[in-house]
């Protein structure tokens, strides 16, 4: 299957949300399930941003949802949320619709509703300081100028788990913005599809809290 065919299987049309609206009673009434973890993909909403490197967190969450058969997304928590299971763990996947710079509000809303702590949150995001398609996990750390991480840290604290997805550095600081906010090149689509598929396939190790095994298994898949 081509990358674009594979991508379209989980990146279909999405309802348009009126951004900045508070969480409604109708939105919260649908959540009878109680997740043990909240996994957040960082990105910007809208079709024009869909293939930006900065949106690879959104892509990772979408790939996980598709691979593990999560329920369709629902408008909640200032974003779009999906419930499902990975192995025996109940997971809420969340894509904030607040735009990157205000991502933390959506994370905070979901945490407050489900009464979750910072240690229950995993954030998937693009990482300039990793080579393209490298995947690393860490707990806490700095934001390295990433506005989505900065907003999340401001709203929930620092010690959440981060899945860092490498997009590589363009080589000069003057080129960073164009690189981050640029689309993946056609020559990168196979590597992107392989990486997203590996993240989704090995997500159960993340759910179990075995970050080292997750990183190892993803790396092995990408070597095949």
NORCOR-V684468 format. One record per backbone hydrogen bond with DSSP energy under -0.5 kcal/mol. NH is the residue of the N-H (numbers start at 1). CO is the residue of the C=O. If there is no record, write none. Layout:
NH:CO
NH:CO
This chain:
6:2
7:3
8:4
9:5
9:6
10:7
11:7
12:10
17:15
19:17
21:18
28:24
29:25
30:26
30:27
31:28
32:30
35:33
36:90
37:90
38:120
39:92
40:38
40:122
41:94
42:124
49:46
50:46
50:47
52:49
53:182
54:180
55:52
56:53
57:42
58:42
59:55
60:56
61:57
62:58
63:59
64:60
65:61
66:62
67:63
68:64
69:66
70:65
71:83
74:81
76:74
76:79
79:76
80:95
81:74
82:93
84:91
86:89
89:86
91:84
91:89
92:37
93:82
93:91
94:39
95:80
96:41
96:94
97:78
102:99
103:100
105:102
106:102
106:103
107:103
108:104
109:105
110:106
111:107
112:108
113:109
114:110
115:111
116:111
120:117
121:118
122:38
123:161
124:40
125:123
125:163
127:165
130:127
133:166
134:131
136:164
138:162
140:138
140:160
146:143
147:145
150:146
151:147
152:148
153:149
154:150
155:151
156:152
157:152
157:153
160:158
161:121
162:138
163:123
164:136
164:162
165:125
165:163
166:134
166:164
167:127
168:127
168:130
175:172
176:173
179:175
180:176
181:177
182:179
184:51
188:185
189:186
192:188
193:189
194:190
195:191
196:192
197:193
198:194
199:195
200:196
201:197
202:198
203:200
205:202
206:202
207:203
208:204
209:206
210:205
211:209
214:210
215:211
216:212
217:213
218:214
219:215
220:216
221:217
222:218
223:219
223:220
224:220
224:221
